[in-house]
């Protein structure tokens, strides 16, 4: 059996990327947070996200409990598996999982930075830190829905090239997390508006549209002071950079797109 490992800090989007990563490498089986997932279905194990404390969640994820490890080992022996993907927060953790399950040496290591962009990682960290949302790479119907008291909802369908559906995720908030912080859309809009109007060339920011579900997409509608001296393209680039810098500073996430719509150009003195 060929063993792959995908590792990275908590909240960087490993579980979100697991299905597409596995599909691209011809991997049918995933071990993630205490679960053995085979062909998109739970085959054995118990999710660490079901635990009531962070310490027991970590123990569950590394198969510290003999009965848990034994159940997954038995399932692995019964399944015809050519390739297996282990997911953990570090090389040390995935090696510990391999040892606990007596899998042998890991053949291939991948850091989350190898499979996700900086923007995607920052957005995933924001979602984890602010909203305490975790992802299980299983369909909603495969998750024990009475386990979670706070939040559980359908995640998203994962597609590969040519819109091929390869799986679904479920979003949950485990019991060992404290709660959620909600930032109103108006906060995002006010910061973006002030960022634009801090530039002399911007007379008024008349409207801000923002979508932040997966990656932040921003569109601003501006009235500019007309200047024949400075090219318009350079002016727009300066506005985009100012928005990018302020958004990153305040929220620690990078906008995916920043579209600038010039609603009006006002000649100086008008």
Phi and psi restraints in degrees (value plus and minus 20) as a CYANA .aco file:
   2 UNK   PHI    -109.9   -69.9
   2 UNK   PSI     108.2   148.2
   3 UNK   PHI    -133.9   -93.9
   3 UNK   PSI     107.7   147.7
   4 UNK   PHI    -129.3   -89.3
   4 UNK   PSI     133.2   173.2
   5 UNK   PHI    -153.7  -113.7
   5 UNK   PSI     114.0   154.0
   6 UNK   PHI    -140.2  -100.2
   6 UNK   PSI     101.1   141.1
   7 UNK   PHI    -154.0  -114.0
   7 UNK   PSI     135.7   175.7
   8 UNK   PHI     153.3   193.3
   8 UNK   PSI     143.9   183.9
   9 UNK   PHI     -79.5   -39.5
   9 UNK   PSI     135.9   175.9
  10 UNK   PHI     -77.4   -37.4
  10 UNK   PSI     115.5   155.5
  11 UNK   PHI      67.0   107.0
  11 UNK   PSI     -14.5    25.5
  12 UNK   PHI    -109.8   -69.8
  12 UNK   PSI     -21.1    18.9
  13 UNK   PHI      78.2   118.2
  13 UNK   PSI       4.9    44.9
  14 UNK   PHI     -83.8   -43.8
  14 UNK   PSI     -68.0   -28.0
  15 UNK   PHI     -85.6   -45.6
  15 UNK   PSI     -54.4   -14.4
  16 UNK   PHI     -84.2   -44.2
  16 UNK   PSI     -57.1   -17.1
  17 UNK   PHI    -106.3   -66.3
  17 UNK   PSI     -30.3     9.7
  18 UNK   PHI     -79.2   -39.2
  18 UNK   PSI     -64.0   -24.0
  19 UNK   PHI     -86.4   -46.4
  19 UNK   PSI     -66.5   -26.5
  20 UNK   PHI     -88.5   -48.5
  20 UNK   PSI     -57.1   -17.1
  21 UNK   PHI     -82.5   -42.5
  21 UNK   PSI     -67.6   -27.6
  22 UNK   PHI     -81.7   -41.7
  22 UNK   PSI     -63.8   -23.8
  23 UNK   PHI     -82.1   -42.1
  23 UNK   PSI     -63.2   -23.2
  24 UNK   PHI     -87.5   -47.5
  24 UNK   PSI     -41.2    -1.2
  25 UNK   PHI    -128.0   -88.0
  25 UNK   PSI     -10.1    29.9
  26 UNK   PHI      47.3    87.3
  26 UNK   PSI      12.1    52.1
  27 UNK   PHI    -117.7   -77.7
  27 UNK   PSI     108.1   148.1
  28 UNK   PHI    -118.7   -78.7
  28 UNK   PSI     -34.2     5.8
  29 UNK   PHI    -152.1  -112.1
  29 UNK   PSI     116.3   156.3
  30 UNK   PHI    -149.2  -109.2
  30 UNK   PSI     118.7   158.7
  31 UNK   PHI    -133.6   -93.6
  31 UNK   PSI      97.4   137.4
  32 UNK   PHI    -163.0  -123.0
  32 UNK   PSI     101.3   141.3
  33 UNK   PHI      32.1    72.1
  33 UNK   PSI      21.5    61.5
  34 UNK   PHI      71.1   111.1
  34 UNK   PSI     -25.7    14.3
  35 UNK   PHI    -122.8   -82.8
  35 UNK   PSI     122.5   162.5
  36 UNK   PHI    -123.4   -83.4
  36 UNK   PSI      96.0   136.0
  37 UNK   PHI    -134.1   -94.1
  37 UNK   PSI     102.3   142.3
  38 UNK   PHI    -145.8  -105.8
  38 UNK   PSI     103.6   143.6
  39 UNK   PHI      31.3    71.3
  39 UNK   PSI      22.8    62.8
  40 UNK   PHI      58.1    98.1
  40 UNK   PSI     -10.9    29.1
  41 UNK   PHI    -149.9  -109.9
  41 UNK   PSI     131.3   171.3
  42 UNK   PHI     -88.2   -48.2
  42 UNK   PSI     104.4   144.4
  43 UNK   PHI    -123.0   -83.0
  43 UNK   PSI     -49.9    -9.9
  44 UNK   PHI    -192.6  -152.6
  44 UNK   PSI     151.1   191.1
  45 UNK   PHI      72.3   112.3
  45 UNK   PSI     155.9   195.9
  46 UNK   PHI    -153.6  -113.6
  46 UNK   PSI     113.6   153.6
  47 UNK   PHI     -89.1   -49.1
  47 UNK   PSI     117.4   157.4
  48 UNK   PHI     -83.4   -43.4
  48 UNK   PSI     -41.1    -1.1
  49 UNK   PHI     -94.0   -54.0
  49 UNK   PSI     -28.5    11.5
  50 UNK   PHI    -102.0   -62.0
  50 UNK   PSI     -32.5     7.5
  51 UNK   PHI     -93.7   -53.7
  51 UNK   PSI     137.2   177.2
  52 UNK   PHI    -110.3   -70.3
  52 UNK   PSI     -40.4    -0.4
  53 UNK   PHI    -148.0  -108.0
  53 UNK   PSI     137.6   177.6
  54 UNK   PHI     -84.5   -44.5
  54 UNK   PSI     -58.7   -18.7
  55 UNK   PHI     -83.5   -43.5
  55 UNK   PSI     -67.0   -27.0
  56 UNK   PHI     -87.9   -47.9
  56 UNK   PSI     -49.0    -9.0
  57 UNK   PHI     -85.0   -45.0
  57 UNK   PSI     -62.1   -22.1
  58 UNK   PHI     -84.0   -44.0
  58 UNK   PSI     -64.3   -24.3
  59 UNK   PHI     -81.4   -41.4
  59 UNK   PSI     -60.3   -20.3
  60 UNK   PHI     -84.6   -44.6
  60 UNK   PSI     -60.9   -20.9
  61 UNK   PHI     -86.5   -46.5
  61 UNK   PSI     -49.8    -9.8
  62 UNK   PHI    -120.3   -80.3
  62 UNK   PSI      -9.0    31.0
  63 UNK   PHI      39.3    79.3
  63 UNK   PSI      25.5    65.5
  64 UNK   PHI     -86.4   -46.4
  64 UNK   PSI     -53.7   -13.7
  65 UNK   PHI    -103.8   -63.8
  65 UNK   PSI     108.6   148.6
  66 UNK   PHI     -81.4   -41.4
  66 UNK   PSI     -61.1   -21.1
  67 UNK   PHI     -86.3   -46.3
  67 UNK   PSI     -55.9   -15.9
  68 UNK   PHI     -86.7   -46.7
  68 UNK   PSI     -68.1   -28.1
  69 UNK   PHI     -82.4   -42.4
  69 UNK   PSI     -61.8   -21.8
  70 UNK   PHI     -83.0   -43.0
  70 UNK   PSI     -59.7   -19.7
  71 UNK   PHI     -81.3   -41.3
  71 UNK   PSI     -64.7   -24.7
  72 UNK   PHI     -91.0   -51.0
  72 UNK   PSI     -58.7   -18.7
  73 UNK   PHI     -79.7   -39.7
  73 UNK   PSI     -63.8   -23.8
  74 UNK   PHI     -83.1   -43.1
  74 UNK   PSI     -61.7   -21.7
  75 UNK   PHI     -85.0   -45.0
  75 UNK   PSI     -60.1   -20.1
  76 UNK   PHI     -81.6   -41.6
  76 UNK   PSI     -58.4   -18.4
  77 UNK   PHI     -89.0   -49.0
  77 UNK   PSI     -50.0   -10.0
  78 UNK   PHI    -104.2   -64.2
  78 UNK   PSI     -37.8     2.2
  79 UNK   PHI    -115.7   -75.7
  79 UNK   PSI     127.8   167.8
  80 UNK   PHI    -107.1   -67.1
  80 UNK   PSI      76.8   116.8
  81 UNK   PHI    -138.5   -98.5
  81 UNK   PSI     103.0   143.0
  82 UNK   PHI    -111.9   -71.9
  82 UNK   PSI     -57.6   -17.6
  83 UNK   PHI    -155.4  -115.4
  83 UNK   PSI     120.9   160.9
  84 UNK   PHI    -152.6  -112.6
  84 UNK   PSI     117.2   157.2
  85 UNK   PHI    -131.0   -91.0
  85 UNK   PSI     104.2   144.2
  86 UNK   PHI    -122.8   -82.8
  86 UNK   PSI     116.8   156.8
  87 UNK   PHI    -139.9   -99.9
  87 UNK   PSI     112.1   152.1
  88 UNK   PHI    -177.1  -137.1
  88 UNK   PSI     155.3   195.3
  89 UNK   PHI    -104.6   -64.6
  89 UNK   PSI     -30.6     9.4
  90 UNK   PHI    -181.3  -141.3
  90 UNK   PSI     147.8   187.8
  91 UNK   PHI     -80.5   -40.5
  91 UNK   PSI     -60.0   -20.0
  92 UNK   PHI     -79.5   -39.5
  92 UNK   PSI     -60.8   -20.8
  93 UNK   PHI     -88.7   -48.7
  93 UNK   PSI     -65.2   -25.2
  94 UNK   PHI     -87.2   -47.2
  94 UNK   PSI     -53.3   -13.3
  95 UNK   PHI     -86.1   -46.1
  95 UNK   PSI     -57.8   -17.8
  96 UNK   PHI     -84.3   -44.3
  96 UNK   PSI     -61.8   -21.8
  97 UNK   PHI     -82.2   -42.2
  97 UNK   PSI     -64.4   -24.4
  98 UNK   PHI     -80.4   -40.4
  98 UNK   PSI     -59.2   -19.2
  99 UNK   PHI     -88.2   -48.2
  99 UNK   PSI     -65.5   -25.5
 100 UNK   PHI     -81.6   -41.6
 100 UNK   PSI     -54.8   -14.8
 101 UNK   PHI    -115.4   -75.4
 101 UNK   PSI     -17.9    22.1
 102 UNK   PHI      35.9    75.9
 102 UNK   PSI      28.6    68.6
 103 UNK   PHI    -110.2   -70.2
 103 UNK   PSI     -37.8     2.2
 104 UNK   PHI      73.3   113.3
 104 UNK   PSI    -179.5  -139.5
 105 UNK   PHI     -99.2   -59.2
 105 UNK   PSI     119.0   159.0
 106 UNK   PHI     -96.2   -56.2
 106 UNK   PSI     112.1   152.1
 107 UNK   PHI    -106.3   -66.3
 107 UNK   PSI     -56.2   -16.2
 108 UNK   PHI    -157.2  -117.2
 108 UNK   PSI     109.5   149.5
 109 UNK   PHI    -130.7   -90.7
 109 UNK   PSI     115.5   155.5
 110 UNK   PHI    -152.1  -112.1
 110 UNK   PSI     110.4   150.4
 111 UNK   PHI    -103.5   -63.5
 111 UNK   PSI     133.6   173.6
 112 UNK   PHI     -80.2   -40.2
 112 UNK   PSI     -48.6    -8.6
 113 UNK   PHI     -85.6   -45.6
 113 UNK   PSI     -38.0     2.0
 114 UNK   PHI     -97.2   -57.2
 114 UNK   PSI     -40.9    -0.9
 115 UNK   PHI    -141.1  -101.1
 115 UNK   PSI     -29.6    10.4
 116 UNK   PHI    -149.0  -109.0
 116 UNK   PSI     127.0   167.0
 117 UNK   PHI     -98.6   -58.6
 117 UNK   PSI     145.0   185.0
 118 UNK   PHI     -78.6   -38.6
 118 UNK   PSI     -59.8   -19.8
 119 UNK   PHI     -83.5   -43.5
 119 UNK   PSI     -63.8   -23.8
 120 UNK   PHI     -85.0   -45.0
 120 UNK   PSI     -60.1   -20.1
 121 UNK   PHI     -86.7   -46.7
 121 UNK   PSI     -64.1   -24.1
 122 UNK   PHI     -83.9   -43.9
 122 UNK   PSI     -57.8   -17.8
 123 UNK   PHI     -87.3   -47.3
 123 UNK   PSI     -59.9   -19.9
 124 UNK   PHI     -84.3   -44.3
 124 UNK   PSI     -62.0   -22.0
 125 UNK   PHI     -84.2   -44.2
 125 UNK   PSI     -59.4   -19.4
 126 UNK   PHI     -81.1   -41.1
 126 UNK   PSI     -65.7   -25.7
 127 UNK   PHI     -81.7   -41.7
 127 UNK   PSI     -60.9   -20.9
 128 UNK   PHI     -88.7   -48.7
 128 UNK   PSI     -67.1   -27.1
 129 UNK   PHI     -91.8   -51.8
 129 UNK   PSI     -57.9   -17.9
 130 UNK   PHI    -111.6   -71.6
 130 UNK   PSI     -57.3   -17.3
 131 UNK   PHI    -131.0   -91.0
 131 UNK   PSI     -26.3    13.7
 132 UNK   PHI      37.0    77.0
 132 UNK   PSI      14.1    54.1
 133 UNK   PHI    -113.0   -73.0
 133 UNK   PSI     113.9   153.9
 134 UNK   PHI    -137.3   -97.3
 134 UNK   PSI     137.0   177.0
 135 UNK   PHI    -138.2   -98.2
 135 UNK   PSI     114.6   154.6
 136 UNK   PHI    -131.2   -91.2
 136 UNK   PSI     106.3   146.3
 137 UNK   PHI     -98.3   -58.3
 137 UNK   PSI      33.1    73.1
 138 UNK   PHI    -155.0  -115.0
 138 UNK   PSI     131.7   171.7
 139 UNK   PHI     -83.6   -43.6
 139 UNK   PSI     134.1   174.1
 140 UNK   PHI     -70.7   -30.7
 140 UNK   PSI     -63.0   -23.0
 141 UNK   PHI     -90.8   -50.8
 141 UNK   PSI     -35.3     4.7
 142 UNK   PHI    -108.2   -68.2
 142 UNK   PSI     -27.5    12.5
 143 UNK   PHI    -119.7   -79.7
 143 UNK   PSI     117.0   157.0
 144 UNK   PHI     -86.2   -46.2
 144 UNK   PSI      81.1   121.1
 145 UNK   PHI     -93.5   -53.5
 145 UNK   PSI     -38.3     1.7
 146 UNK   PHI    -105.3   -65.3
 146 UNK   PSI     -22.0    18.0
 147 UNK   PHI     -94.0   -54.0
 147 UNK   PSI     -58.4   -18.4
 148 UNK   PHI    -117.4   -77.4
 148 UNK   PSI     104.5   144.5
 149 UNK   PHI    -109.5   -69.5
 149 UNK   PSI     -46.2    -6.2
 150 UNK   PHI    -112.8   -72.8
 150 UNK   PSI     -79.3   -39.3
 151 UNK   PHI    -174.2  -134.2
 151 UNK   PSI     116.2   156.2
 152 UNK   PHI    -170.0  -130.0
 152 UNK   PSI     110.5   150.5
 153 UNK   PHI    -169.4  -129.4
 153 UNK   PSI     141.5   181.5
 154 UNK   PHI     -83.7   -43.7
 154 UNK   PSI     116.1   156.1
 155 UNK   PHI    -103.3   -63.3
 155 UNK   PSI    -131.8   -91.8
 156 UNK   PHI    -166.3  -126.3
 156 UNK   PSI     136.4   176.4
 157 UNK   PHI     -97.8   -57.8
 157 UNK   PSI     115.5   155.5
 158 UNK   PHI    -119.9   -79.9
 158 UNK   PSI     104.0   144.0
 159 UNK   PHI    -133.6   -93.6
 159 UNK   PSI     130.4   170.4
 160 UNK   PHI    -130.4   -90.4
 160 UNK   PSI    -184.4  -144.4
 161 UNK   PHI     -76.8   -36.8
 161 UNK   PSI     127.5   167.5
 162 UNK   PHI      40.6    80.6
 162 UNK   PSI      10.1    50.1
 163 UNK   PHI      37.6    77.6
 163 UNK   PSI      12.6    52.6
 164 UNK   PHI     -99.0   -59.0
 164 UNK   PSI     103.1   143.1
 165 UNK   PHI     -94.4   -54.4
 165 UNK   PSI     104.5   144.5
 166 UNK   PHI    -139.0   -99.0
 166 UNK   PSI     -23.8    16.2
 167 UNK   PHI     140.8   180.8
 167 UNK   PSI     159.9   199.9
 168 UNK   PHI    -153.7  -113.7
 168 UNK   PSI     139.2   179.2
 169 UNK   PHI    -140.5  -100.5
 169 UNK   PSI     143.6   183.6
 170 UNK   PHI    -146.2  -106.2
 170 UNK   PSI     117.7   157.7
 171 UNK   PHI    -124.0   -84.0
 171 UNK   PSI     110.5   150.5
 172 UNK   PHI    -157.6  -117.6
 172 UNK   PSI     143.5   183.5
 173 UNK   PHI    -141.3  -101.3
 173 UNK   PSI      88.3   128.3
 174 UNK   PHI     -84.9   -44.9
 174 UNK   PSI     141.1   181.1
 175 UNK   PHI     -85.6   -45.6
 175 UNK   PSI     -45.1    -5.1
 176 UNK   PHI    -102.8   -62.8
 176 UNK   PSI     -17.9    22.1
 177 UNK   PHI    -114.0   -74.0
 177 UNK   PSI     131.9   171.9
 178 UNK   PHI    -100.8   -60.8
 178 UNK   PSI     -61.8   -21.8
 179 UNK   PHI     147.3   187.3
 179 UNK   PSI    -186.3  -146.3
 180 UNK   PHI    -143.3  -103.3
 180 UNK   PSI     129.2   169.2
 181 UNK   PHI    -137.4   -97.4
 181 UNK   PSI     105.3   145.3
 182 UNK   PHI    -127.7   -87.7
 182 UNK   PSI     107.2   147.2
 183 UNK   PHI    -123.6   -83.6
 183 UNK   PSI      97.9   137.9
 184 UNK   PHI     -84.7   -44.7
 184 UNK   PSI     126.6   166.6
 185 UNK   PHI     -76.3   -36.3
 185 UNK   PSI     -50.8   -10.8
 186 UNK   PHI     -84.0   -44.0
 186 UNK   PSI     -49.6    -9.6
 187 UNK   PHI     -85.5   -45.5
 187 UNK   PSI     -67.5   -27.5
 188 UNK   PHI     -77.6   -37.6
 188 UNK   PSI     -65.8   -25.8
 189 UNK   PHI     -85.8   -45.8
 189 UNK   PSI     -60.1   -20.1
 190 UNK   PHI     -85.9   -45.9
 190 UNK   PSI     -60.3   -20.3
 191 UNK   PHI     -86.0   -46.0
 191 UNK   PSI     -62.3   -22.3
 192 UNK   PHI     -84.5   -44.5
 192 UNK   PSI     -62.5   -22.5
 193 UNK   PHI     -81.8   -41.8
 193 UNK   PSI     -65.3   -25.3
 194 UNK   PHI     -86.5   -46.5
 194 UNK   PSI     -53.8   -13.8
 195 UNK   PHI     -81.8   -41.8
 195 UNK   PSI     -63.9   -23.9
 196 UNK   PHI     -86.4   -46.4
 196 UNK   PSI     -67.2   -27.2
 197 UNK   PHI     -94.9   -54.9
 197 UNK   PSI     -27.7    12.3
 198 UNK   PHI     -94.6   -54.6
 198 UNK   PSI     -34.3     5.7
 199 UNK   PHI    -111.0   -71.0
 199 UNK   PSI     115.5   155.5
 200 UNK   PHI     -79.9   -39.9
 200 UNK   PSI     -52.4   -12.4
 201 UNK   PHI     -90.5   -50.5
 201 UNK   PSI     -39.8     0.2
 202 UNK   PHI    -112.4   -72.4
 202 UNK   PSI      97.1   137.1
 203 UNK   PHI    -100.4   -60.4
 203 UNK   PSI     -61.4   -21.4
 204 UNK   PHI    -178.7  -138.7
 204 UNK   PSI     120.4   160.4
 205 UNK   PHI    -119.0   -79.0
 205 UNK   PSI      85.8   125.8
 206 UNK   PHI    -105.4   -65.4
 206 UNK   PSI     -42.5    -2.5
 207 UNK   PHI    -181.4  -141.4
 207 UNK   PSI     123.1   163.1
 208 UNK   PHI    -149.1  -109.1
 208 UNK   PSI     106.7   146.7
 209 UNK   PHI    -134.0   -94.0
 209 UNK   PSI     113.5   153.5
 210 UNK   PHI    -162.5  -122.5
 210 UNK   PSI     116.0   156.0
 211 UNK   PHI    -144.5  -104.5
 211 UNK   PSI     104.9   144.9
 212 UNK   PHI    -148.5  -108.5
 212 UNK   PSI      -0.1    39.9
 213 UNK   PHI     -84.9   -44.9
 213 UNK   PSI     -68.6   -28.6
 214 UNK   PHI    -131.9   -91.9
 214 UNK   PSI     -80.6   -40.6
 215 UNK   PHI    -150.3  -110.3
 215 UNK   PSI     119.9   159.9
 216 UNK   PHI     -84.8   -44.8
 216 UNK   PSI     104.6   144.6
 217 UNK   PHI    -138.9   -98.9
 217 UNK   PSI     102.5   142.5
 218 UNK   PHI    -139.1   -99.1
 218 UNK   PSI     119.3   159.3
 219 UNK   PHI    -154.9  -114.9
 219 UNK   PSI     107.2   147.2
 220 UNK   PHI    -137.2   -97.2
 220 UNK   PSI     123.6   163.6
 221 UNK   PHI    -132.0   -92.0
 221 UNK   PSI      99.0   139.0
 222 UNK   PHI    -145.2  -105.2
 222 UNK   PSI     131.0   171.0
 223 UNK   PHI    -129.5   -89.5
 223 UNK   PSI     102.3   142.3
 224 UNK   PHI    -130.1   -90.1
 224 UNK   PSI     131.6   171.6
 225 UNK   PHI     -94.7   -54.7
 225 UNK   PSI     108.7   148.7
 226 UNK   PHI     -94.8   -54.8
 226 UNK   PSI     115.4   155.4
 227 UNK   PHI    -160.9  -120.9
 227 UNK   PSI     100.7   140.7
 228 UNK   PHI    -100.3   -60.3
 228 UNK   PSI     -32.6     7.4
 229 UNK   PHI     -97.9   -57.9
 229 UNK   PSI     -67.7   -27.7
 230 UNK   PHI    -116.5   -76.5
 230 UNK   PSI     106.6   146.6
 231 UNK   PHI     -78.6   -38.6
 231 UNK   PSI     124.0   164.0
 232 UNK   PHI     -83.6   -43.6
 232 UNK   PSI     -56.2   -16.2
 233 UNK   PHI     -81.1   -41.1
 233 UNK   PSI     -62.5   -22.5
 234 UNK   PHI     -85.7   -45.7
 234 UNK   PSI     -56.7   -16.7
 235 UNK   PHI     -83.1   -43.1
 235 UNK   PSI     -65.6   -25.6
 236 UNK   PHI     -84.0   -44.0
 236 UNK   PSI     -61.5   -21.5
 237 UNK   PHI     -80.9   -40.9
 237 UNK   PSI     -58.6   -18.6
 238 UNK   PHI     -86.6   -46.6
 238 UNK   PSI     -58.5   -18.5
 239 UNK   PHI     -85.2   -45.2
 239 UNK   PSI     -66.0   -26.0
 240 UNK   PHI     -80.6   -40.6
 240 UNK   PSI     -60.9   -20.9
 241 UNK   PHI     -86.1   -46.1
 241 UNK   PSI     -59.5   -19.5
 242 UNK   PHI     -84.5   -44.5
 242 UNK   PSI     -62.9   -22.9
 243 UNK   PHI     -83.0   -43.0
 243 UNK   PSI     -66.4   -26.4
 244 UNK   PHI     -77.3   -37.3
 244 UNK   PSI     -68.2   -28.2
 245 UNK   PHI     -83.2   -43.2
 245 UNK   PSI     -65.3   -25.3
 246 UNK   PHI     -89.2   -49.2
 246 UNK   PSI     -59.0   -19.0
 247 UNK   PHI     -84.7   -44.7
 247 UNK   PSI     -63.5   -23.5
 248 UNK   PHI     -85.1   -45.1
 248 UNK   PSI     -59.9   -19.9
 249 UNK   PHI     -84.1   -44.1
 249 UNK   PSI     -65.0   -25.0
 250 UNK   PHI    -100.2   -60.2
 250 UNK   PSI     -55.2   -15.2
 251 UNK   PHI    -137.7   -97.7
 251 UNK   PSI     -27.4    12.6
 252 UNK   PHI      40.2    80.2
 252 UNK   PSI       9.6    49.6
 253 UNK   PHI    -153.0  -113.0
 253 UNK   PSI     130.2   170.2
 254 UNK   PHI    -119.8   -79.8
 254 UNK   PSI     108.7   148.7
 255 UNK   PHI     -81.1   -41.1
 255 UNK   PSI     120.0   160.0
 256 UNK   PHI     -97.2   -57.2
 256 UNK   PSI     -62.3   -22.3
 257 UNK   PHI    -159.5  -119.5
 257 UNK   PSI     126.4   166.4
 258 UNK   PHI    -152.7  -112.7
 258 UNK   PSI      85.0   125.0
 259 UNK   PHI    -120.1   -80.1
 259 UNK   PSI     112.3   152.3
 260 UNK   PHI    -131.6   -91.6
 260 UNK   PSI      98.7   138.7
 261 UNK   PHI    -126.9   -86.9
 261 UNK   PSI      96.7   136.7
 262 UNK   PHI    -104.8   -64.8
 262 UNK   PSI      88.0   128.0
 263 UNK   PHI    -100.5   -60.5
 263 UNK   PSI     -53.6   -13.6
 264 UNK   PHI    -181.3  -141.3
 264 UNK   PSI     124.7   164.7
 265 UNK   PHI    -133.8   -93.8
 265 UNK   PSI      98.5   138.5
 266 UNK   PHI    -121.5   -81.5
 266 UNK   PSI     106.7   146.7
 267 UNK   PHI     -92.6   -52.6
 267 UNK   PSI     120.3   160.3
 268 UNK   PHI     -72.1   -32.1
 268 UNK   PSI     112.4   152.4
 269 UNK   PHI      70.6   110.6
 269 UNK   PSI     -27.7    12.3
